[in-house]
Amino acid sequence: MKITPALFLRFIPVALLLLASGAPLAAPIIELSAGMHRIEAEVASNPGDRATGLMHRPSMPAHRGMLFIFPEADVQCFWMKNTLIPLSIAFLDDSGHILQIADMQPQSLDNHCSSKPVRFALEMNAGWFRSRGLAAGAKINGLGKVPVAR
């Protein structure tokens, strides 16, 4: 199909309506793995995506998560305001090793902070890491292909 200027202009109201509705725009997805377990990770590499995270979502597929990428290693803290699903978060070092895992309850203002400076955090459905036998020291593979954080 050839996209003509007239056809292009017909899509602008739809795009504006989606933006005004607050509907989440699709984040880039990368494939990560933890041993034999495949992860489709939405990438949050800019301040807006990191601030929104997984808010307002009623559910998330079992193999899906969100990878937060920060420009510099620092102690990172997360809370669950406006997040509807229980999550587990793994704080990762630069090589992808899990430093710690925290379980987070929906709509809570409790802070969950990394014990050391990190550039990566991976949120999955609550219990995902535990149910797969993953704990501190386990490795998440695929971080070499992540975009640069802004």
SULVEN-V301381 format. One record per helix or strand. SS is the DSSP state (alpha for helix, beta for strand). FROM is the first residue (numbers start at 0). TO is the last residue. If there is no record, write none. Layout:
<<SS/FROM/TO> <SS/FROM/TO>>
//
This chain:
<<alpha/4/20> <beta/28/33> <beta/36/43> <alpha/46/51> <beta/63/73> <beta/76/77> <beta/86/91> <beta/96/103> <beta/111/112> <beta/117/124> <alpha/127/130> <beta/138/138> <beta/140/140> <alpha/142/144>>
//
